[in-house]
Amino acid sequence: MVDAIIHDPYIALALAVIYHAVLDLDSDNPARMAEARAWLQFVGLNWCELLGVSEEELETWVAGGFALPPSAHRNWRY
């Protein structure tokens, strides 16, 4: 994804929602984990496609259990 488009507030919001869902996968609450996984596998992946994430990047991300890089939060504004 091109860094320039991340400064769009709606794209930043969508990325923050996706990021929060990924964080919920590590929740102590099993219902929250299941809901986050279901959302990511359907709606979240569609959002990623709309944001221009390639199919190969999505497949790699899903295969890795939706893992985020250690610095994923650094460039996001909340």
Number of C-alpha atoms within 10 A of each C-alpha: 10 9 8 7 12 18 14 10 12 11 15 17 16 16 18 16 14 20 18 12 22 21 15 19 21 12 14 9 10 12 12 15 18 14 14 21 18 13 16 21 13 10 12 21 19 14 17 19 14 11 16 11 15 12 12 9 12 15 13 12 14 14 10 10 12 19 14 13 7 7 7 10 12 7 11 13 11 8
